């Protein structure tokens, strides 16, 4: 879809609900981040409202300092110039989910400008990052529409990119990288399914250096939708231009079921909003004495996902794909580092290896990291997904997971039984050594395997003769019988070698 003689030019507008305790201009609780992925929550509609966020006459808005700091952190993470002076503006439009009849936003003096985000060797420019208030939520029921103003006035950060993106896959990666940054900064959970991060696309195509007619796509609630909507729109516009049609500057929606964009309305320009400075909020001046300490904010900046990803590759030896997954979620990255720290101690405590804990780790690091990646990112995450659980909900401590990896590495538990052991750990949060003993999941000893192999040979004389006659596939059957009699406690490779020795 993305291969076309037309050059796509794509810019993004990203709205992110900030995770503050209170709303943007009043003291009402900001609890939108408690929403489930289906939008359900225990908060009564319109419970978190007051005269200020509902726009009653005579009320005065007071800016949320934590929200301003959050936007500055985002700006620093995205290499932006942070304004020394900024202000709020009124954006005029009427819609039922906007109780004031206008939105307090920022127009010509945003908090952050002229930044960039690096994706590999490419830089995606960041035009601006500004702060505004969110609108309410409309729910349509038949011919009626219900409005909930709990979300109205929630701090909303808007980031606008330069038109530097050229494909749906690049746009998807750009959004994913932003989500990882916002989570690492702890300014937002940025969950698209919950509406905490909303992505809008501005796209045009052209065969010349000049831009084509811009079309905006809204209602994109997943990274996959961002990629597919762009791919579809490139195809739609290409077909239209090839047929001699003109592209209309408009806003389009995305139909997830039909995987198509559809026309919504003619796109407004900034003049339609009749911006003017917010008269009830004085301009912000960070160059003079201010409660916002820029140097302190810079000192508090955490290790960003790009830096963390590279460190997980160089320091621990993770593959790039695994490092990307780990660094995208702070709680997962912290868990992995704790597991590795505990793993070094467990390996040292076994008494089976020479050297210090660090020397043991360095000697066997490659195999250990493969075990951690495979059993954590594939097996454990797979079990959580099957149970519709998020990573934060599991009860396996880093110490217990490290002990589990040590058992695998030292062959105390066979791979077949390890799956059962991990499930029991997930269900109970119990110690793996106790579960191993209670459910008899440990690896069989050499003498026990020897007896089981002898028994299998004696019980399957016909298959043994077939193997001797050159039918090698029969060996797999005999190995299976050993695994069955040992209840999964035998090592398949060891069983196969022993069978070969005794049959020959």
C-alpha positions in Angstrom: 0.0 0.0 0.0 2.8 2.4 0.9 4.6 2.0 -2.5 3.3 4.7 -4.8 4.6 7.3 -7.2 3.1 9.9 -5.0 5.1 11.1 -2.0 3.1 11.0 1.3 3.6 13.9 3.7 2.4 13.2 7.2 2.2 15.2 10.4 0.8 14.1 13.7 -1.3 15.8 16.4 -1.0 13.9 19.7 -3.3 14.7 22.7 -2.3 13.3 26.0 -4.3 13.5 29.3 -1.9 14.3 32.1 -1.9 12.3 35.3 -2.4 15.1 37.8 -4.3 14.9 41.1 -6.6 17.8 40.1 -8.0 19.4 36.9 -6.2 22.1 34.9 -7.9 25.2 36.3 -9.7 24.0 39.4 -9.4 21.7 42.4 -11.8 19.0 41.1 -10.2 15.5 41.2 -8.7 14.3 37.9 -9.7 10.6 37.9 -10.0 9.9 34.2 -6.9 7.7 34.4 -8.9 5.2 36.5 -11.1 4.4 33.5 -11.0 0.7 32.4 -10.3 -0.1 28.7 -14.0 -0.3 28.1 -14.6 3.1 29.6 -16.3 1.7 32.8 -15.5 3.3 36.1 -16.9 3.7 39.6 -17.2 7.5 39.3 -20.8 8.9 38.9 -21.2 11.0 35.8 -20.7 14.8 36.5 -19.5 14.0 40.1 -16.1 15.7 39.6 -17.3 19.1 38.6 -17.5 22.6 40.1 -18.4 26.1 39.1 -15.0 26.7 37.5 -14.8 23.7 35.2 -18.5 24.1 34.3 -17.8 27.8 33.3 -20.3 29.5 35.7 -20.2 33.3 35.5 -17.8 35.1 37.9 -15.5 32.1 38.4 -11.7 32.4 37.9 -9.4 29.7 36.6 -6.1 29.0 38.4 -3.5 27.1 36.3 -2.3 23.7 37.6 1.4 24.0 38.3 2.1 20.2 38.1 0.5 20.1 34.6 2.9 22.9 33.5 5.9 21.0 34.9 4.7 17.8 33.1 4.6 19.6 29.7 8.1 21.1 30.4 9.4 17.5 31.1 7.9 16.3 27.8 9.5 19.3 26.0 13.0 18.5 27.5 12.6 14.8 26.6 11.8 15.8 23.0 14.7 18.3 22.7 12.4 21.3 22.6 13.2 25.0 23.4 11.4 25.8 26.6 9.7 29.2 26.6 10.7 31.8 29.1 7.4 33.5 28.6 4.1 31.8 27.7 0.3 32.5 28.0 -3.1 30.9 27.7 -5.7 31.8 25.1 -9.4 31.3 24.5 -10.3 29.0 21.6 -13.9 29.8 20.6 -16.3 27.1 19.5 -19.6 25.7 20.6 -20.3 22.1 21.2 -22.3 20.3 24.0 -19.2 18.8 25.6 -17.6 22.2 26.1 -19.5 23.8 29.0 -17.8 27.3 28.8 -18.5 27.7 25.1 -14.8 28.1 24.7 -11.7 26.1 25.5 -8.7 27.5 27.4 -5.7 26.6 25.3 -2.5 28.1 24.0 -2.0 29.7 20.6 1.0 31.8 19.7 3.1 31.3 22.8 3.2 27.6 23.7 5.3 26.2 26.5 7.6 24.2 24.1 8.7 24.6 20.5 11.2 23.4 17.9 12.1 20.0 19.2 12.6 16.6 17.6 12.4 12.8 18.2 15.0 10.5 16.8 13.7 7.3 15.1 16.9 5.4 14.2 18.9 7.7 11.9 15.9 10.0 11.2 14.7 13.0 13.2 11.0 13.8 13.3 10.5 17.5 14.1 8.3 18.7 16.9 6.6 22.0 16.0 5.2 22.7 19.5 3.8 21.3 22.7 1.1 23.3 24.4 -1.3 22.8 27.3 -5.1 23.1 27.3 -8.1 21.7 29.1 -10.0 18.6 27.9 -13.7 18.5 27.0 -16.5 16.5 28.4 -17.6 13.1 27.1 -20.7 12.6 24.9 -22.6 9.3 24.9 -25.2 8.8 22.2 -28.2 6.6 23.1 -30.7 6.4 20.2 -32.0 9.9 19.5 -30.6 11.2 22.8 -27.1 12.4 23.7 -25.8 12.3 27.3 -22.9 14.4 28.5 -20.5 13.7 31.4 -18.3 16.6 32.4 -16.0 14.6 34.7 -13.4 14.9 32.0 -14.1 18.6 31.2 -11.1 20.6 32.5 -8.7 17.7 32.8 -5.1 18.8 31.8 -4.5 18.0 28.1 -1.1 18.2 26.5 -1.1 18.6 22.7 2.0 17.9 20.7 2.2 18.8 17.0 4.9 17.3 14.8 6.5 18.6 11.6 5.3 16.9 8.4 8.4 14.7 8.4 6.7 11.3 8.5 6.4 9.4 5.2 4.6 6.1 5.9 2.0 4.4 8.1 4.6 2.2 9.8 6.8 5.2 10.6 3.8 7.0 12.1 3.0 4.0 14.3 6.6 3.8 15.5 6.6 7.5 16.3 3.4 7.2 18.4 4.8 4.1 20.2 8.0 5.9 21.1 6.1 8.9 22.4 4.0 6.7 24.6 7.1 5.1 26.1 8.5 8.5 26.8 5.4 9.8 28.5 5.2 6.7 30.7 8.9 6.9 31.6 8.3 10.6 32.6 5.3 9.4 34.7 3.2 12.3 33.3 0.6 10.0 31.7 -0.3 6.3 31.3 -0.9 7.3 27.7 -3.3 4.3 27.2 -4.9 4.7 23.8 -7.8 2.3 24.6 -8.8 4.5 27.5 -8.5 7.7 25.5 -5.5 9.0 27.5 -3.5 9.3 24.3 -5.3 10.3 21.1 -3.6 10.5 17.7 -4.7 12.5 14.7 -3.1 12.4 11.3 -2.6 15.2 8.8 -1.8 13.7 5.4 -1.3 14.8 1.8 0.3 13.2 -1.2 2.1 14.9 -4.1 4.4 14.1 -7.0 6.2 17.5 -6.6 8.1 19.1 -3.8 5.0 21.2 -3.0 2.5 19.8 -0.5 -0.8 18.4 -1.6 -4.2 19.1 -0.1 -4.1 18.2 3.6 -6.7 15.8 5.0 -7.1 15.2 8.8 -8.0 11.8 10.1 -9.6 11.5 13.6 -10.9 8.7 15.8 -7.7 6.7 15.8 -7.7 4.7 19.1 -4.8 2.3 18.5 -1.3 2.2 16.9 -2.6 -0.3 14.4 -5.4 2.1 13.5 -2.9 4.9 12.9 -0.9 2.7 10.5 -3.9 1.3 8.6 -5.7 4.6 8.3 -2.6 6.2 6.8 -2.1 3.3 4.4 -5.8 3.4 3.3 -5.7 7.2 2.9 -2.6 7.1 0.7 -4.4 4.6 -1.5 -7.7 6.5 -1.6 -6.0 9.8 -2.5 -3.8 8.2 -5.1 -6.9 6.6 -6.8 -8.7 9.9 -6.7 -5.9 11.9 -8.2 -5.2 9.3 -10.9 -8.9 9.5 -11.8 -8.6 13.3 -12.2 -10.5 14.2 -9.0 -9.5 16.9 -6.5 -8.7 16.2 -2.9 -10.9 18.2 -0.5 -9.4 19.7 2.6 -11.6 18.0 5.2 -11.7 16.0 8.4 -12.3 12.3 8.0 -13.0 9.6 10.6 -11.7 6.0 10.7 -14.2 3.0 10.6 -12.4 0.2 12.3 -14.9 -2.4 11.2 -14.7 -1.6 7.5 -11.0 -0.4 7.7 -11.8 2.8 5.7 -11.8 6.5 6.3 -15.0 8.5 5.8 -15.8 12.2 5.4 -17.0 14.1 8.5 -16.7 17.9 7.9 -14.8 20.6 6.1 -11.6 21.3 8.1 -11.6 24.5 10.1 -8.7 27.0 10.1 -7.2 28.7 13.1 -9.2 31.9 12.2 -12.4 30.0 12.7 -11.6 29.7 16.4 -11.1 33.4 17.0 -8.3 33.0 19.5 -7.6 35.8 21.9 -5.5 36.0 25.1 -7.2 34.5 28.2 -8.1 37.6 30.2 -8.5 35.7 33.6 -5.0 34.2 33.6 -1.8 36.4 33.8 1.0 35.5 31.3 3.5 33.0 32.5 7.1 34.3 33.0 9.7 31.7 33.9 12.6 34.1 33.5 11.7 35.9 36.7 11.2 34.4 40.2 8.8 31.5 39.8 7.7 28.5 41.8 8.7 26.4 38.7 12.4 25.6 39.0 13.7 24.7 35.5 17.0 23.4 36.8 15.3 21.2 39.3 13.1 19.8 36.6 16.1 19.1 34.4 17.9 17.3 37.3 14.8 15.1 37.9 14.6 13.9 34.3 14.8 10.0 34.2 16.7 7.8 31.8 14.7 8.0 28.6 13.5 4.9 26.7 16.1 5.3 23.9 18.9 5.4 26.4 17.5 2.6 28.4 17.0 0.4 25.3 20.6 0.8 24.3 21.8 0.1 27.9 19.8 -3.1 28.0 21.5 -4.2 24.8 25.1 -3.3 25.8 25.0 -4.0 29.5 22.8 -7.1 29.6 23.0 -8.5 26.0 19.2 -8.4 25.1 18.3 -8.5 21.5 17.0 -5.2 20.0 13.4 -6.4 19.7 13.3 -7.6 23.3 15.0 -4.4 24.5 12.4 -2.3 22.7 9.6 -4.2 24.5 11.2 -3.9 27.9 12.2 -0.2 27.7 8.6 0.8 26.5 7.1 0.0 29.9 8.9 1.4 33.0 7.4 -1.2 35.4 8.6 -4.1 33.2 12.1 -2.6 32.8 12.4 -2.2 36.6 11.2 -5.8 37.1 13.8 -7.1 34.6 16.7 -5.3 36.3 15.5 -6.7 39.7 15.3 -10.2 38.3 18.9 -9.9 36.9 20.1 -8.6 40.3 18.4 -11.5 42.1 19.6 -14.0 39.5 23.2 -13.2 40.2 22.7 -14.0 43.9 20.8 -17.2 43.2 23.5 -18.5 40.9 26.2 -17.7 43.4 24.2 -19.5 46.2 23.9 -22.8 44.3 27.6 -23.5 44.9 27.7 -25.2 41.4 29.9 -22.5 39.8 33.4 -21.1 40.3 34.1 -17.4 40.9 32.2 -14.4 42.2 28.5 -13.7 41.5 29.6 -11.2 38.8 32.1 -13.6 37.3 29.5 -16.3 37.1 27.1 -13.9 35.4 29.7 -12.8 32.8 30.5 -16.4 31.9 26.9 -17.5 31.4 25.3 -14.2 30.5 24.3 -15.0 27.0 22.3 -18.2 27.9 20.8 -16.6 31.0 19.5 -13.6 29.1 17.9 -15.9 26.5 16.2 -17.7 29.4 15.0 -14.4 31.0 13.7 -13.1 27.6 12.0 -16.3 26.6 10.3 -17.1 29.9 9.4 -13.5 30.8 8.4 -11.9 27.5 6.9 -14.9 25.9 5.8 -17.4 28.5 4.8 -15.1 31.4 3.3 -12.3 29.3 1.5 -15.0 27.3 -0.1 -16.4 30.4 -1.1 -12.9 31.5 -2.6 -12.1 28.1 -4.6 -15.4 28.2 -6.0 -14.4 31.6 -6.7 -10.8 30.5 -4.3 -9.4 33.1 -1.9 -6.5 32.9 1.8 -6.9 33.9 1.3 -4.9 37.1 -1.3 -7.5 38.4 0.9 -10.5 38.5 2.2 -11.6 41.9 5.5 -13.3 41.0 8.2 -11.5 42.8 11.5 -10.7 41.0 13.3 -12.9 43.6 11.0 -15.9 42.8 11.3 -15.4 39.1 15.1 -15.3 39.4 15.0 -18.6 41.4 12.8 -20.1 38.7 15.3 -19.1 36.0 18.1 -20.6 38.1 16.2 -23.9 38.3 15.9 -24.0 34.6 19.6 -23.1 34.1 20.8 -25.8 36.5 18.3 -28.4 35.2 16.5 -28.7 38.4 13.2 -28.5 36.5 12.6 -29.9 33.0 11.2 -27.5 30.4 8.0 -29.4 30.1 7.3 -29.1 33.9 8.6 -25.6 34.0 5.4 -24.4 32.2 3.3 -26.0 34.9 5.5 -24.5 37.6 5.3 -21.0 36.1 1.5 -21.3 36.0 1.3 -22.3 39.7 3.6 -19.4 40.6 1.3 -17.0 38.7 -1.8 -18.5 40.4 -0.4 -18.5 44.0 2.5 -16.1 44.1 4.3 -19.0 45.8 8.0 -19.9 46.1 9.0 -22.0 43.1 11.1 -24.5 45.3 8.0 -25.2 47.5 5.7 -25.7 44.5 8.4 -27.9 42.8 8.5 -30.2 45.9 4.7 -30.1 46.6 3.7 -31.1 43.1 6.8 -33.3 42.3 7.8 -31.3 39.3 11.6 -31.6 39.7 13.9 -33.2 37.2 14.5 -36.9 37.5 17.9 -38.1 38.7 20.3 -40.1 36.5 19.5 -43.5 38.2 15.7 -42.9 37.9 16.0 -42.0 34.2 18.2 -45.1 33.6 15.5 -47.4 35.1 12.7 -45.7 33.1 14.7 -46.1 29.9 15.2 -49.8 30.6 11.5 -50.2 31.3 10.5 -48.5 28.1 12.9 -50.7 26.1 11.5 -53.9 27.7 7.8 -52.8 27.1 8.3 -51.8 23.5 10.4 -54.6 22.0 8.7 -54.4 18.6 9.5 -50.7 18.2 13.1 -51.4 19.4 13.6 -53.9 16.6 12.2 -51.5 14.1 14.7 -48.9 15.2 17.5 -51.4 15.0 16.4 -52.2 11.4 16.9 -48.5 10.5 13.5 -46.9 11.1 15.0 -43.9 13.1 11.6 -42.2 13.4 10.6 -44.8 16.0 13.2 -43.2 18.4 10.9 -40.2 18.8 8.1 -42.6 20.0 10.4 -44.2 22.5 11.5 -40.8 23.8 7.8 -39.9 24.2 7.3 -43.0 26.3 10.2 -42.1 28.6 8.7 -38.6 29.0 5.3 -40.2 29.8 6.6 -42.6 32.4 8.8 -39.9 34.0 5.8 -37.5 34.1 7.8 -35.0 32.2 10.7 -35.1 34.6 13.2 -36.5 32.2 15.3 -34.4 29.9 14.3 -35.4 26.2 17.8 -35.0 24.9 19.3 -37.0 27.7 16.6 -39.7 27.3 17.3 -39.9 23.5 21.1 -40.4 24.1 20.5 -43.1 26.7 18.1 -44.9 24.5 20.6 -45.0 21.6 23.3 -46.3 23.9 21.2 -49.1 25.4 19.6 -50.2 22.1 22.9 -50.3 20.2 
